[in-house]
Amino acid sequence: MIAPKRYALALTCWLASACASDPGSVTAAAPGASAAPQGEHKPLEDKAAAKAAAPAFAYRAAGRRDPFRSYLLDAMARRQAERSQRQLEETESYELSQYHLTAVLTGTSQPKAMIEDPTGKAFVVRIGSRVGRAGGRVSRIDSTGLVVLEETLDPQGQRSQVPISLKLPAEETDDPALGLGAPL
């Protein structure tokens, strides 16, 4: 029983000597540990003076986006401003995915397509017509459907155009009795 008490006493003395205010006053080292040279320790006053003399870091936000501000909020605000400056077409009342393509007229210099909104109201669109809430423009009309280009913003704020296709239902394009779907 005496050996654990001696071990605890020796450990307490060693810890107390390690916590001494003067690093040079500690002479005993733990077994197997190397003693550090006395010239390596700097007083706390020297460290505080070195910190005060060092130049302070200054953050410059010029040319950088705010990491805490959502770019989606900025994009929505810009889109609302653009939409308020021009008169909206009737085909911009619903999302593009809610419209259904019901007919196409090709073989002319100005191809046309008929789309239907969720309420059943039909609209005739041409190349360049706006469709959908995002203000996408019809870029191509062919015998199978039409393609609408919608502008989107990436996280860096760059605009990119995404093509979205609206296709005629398969049963209408494959009916040989109506002559639809076959090229002329």
C-alpha positions, 0 to 999 in steps of 0.5 A, a space after each residue: 500500500 505504501 508504493 502507490 502513495 509514494 507514486 502519487 506523491 512523486 507524480 504530484 511533485 513532478 506536476 507542481 515543478 512543471 507548473 513553476 513560474 520560471 521555466 529555468 527553475 525546473 531541473 528534474 525531467 521525467 524519465 525518458 524525456 529530454 530536457 529542453 535548452 533554456 534559451 528557447 523559452 521567451 517571456 510572455 512580454 516578448 510575445 505580446 510585443 511581437 503580436 502588437 508589432 505584427 500588421 493586422 489582417 484587413 479583409 477587403 470585400 471588393 470584387 468578392 461576393 458575400 458568402 452569407 447572401 444567397 445568390 438566388 435572392 439576387 437572381 429573383 430580384 433581378 428577374 422581378 425587375 426585368 418582368 416589371 419593366 415589360 408587359 407579360 404575355 399570356 403564356 407567361 402565367 404558368 410554369 413551363 412544365 404545366 403547358 401541354 403541346 397539342 399541335 404543330 404546323 411545320 413546312 412553312 417559313 414561320 412554323 407555329 405550335 399550339 400549347 394549352 395551359 392547365 385551364 384548357 386555354 390554347 395559345 399559338 406560339 411562334 419562334 421567339 414567343 415567350 412561354 413560362 414564368 421564367 420567360 423562356 423563348 421558343 427557339 425551334 419548332 419541328 414535327 415532333 415538338 418545340 424547344 424553349 430556351 430558359 435562362 438560369 443563373 449559376 452560383 457565380 451569377 453567370 447566365 446560361 441557357 437551358 433547352 427544354 423540350 415540349 413533345 407531342 403525345 406519342 399517339 398523335 405522332 405515330 398515327 399513319 391514318 392521319 399522316 402525322 409524324 411522317 416527313 414530307 
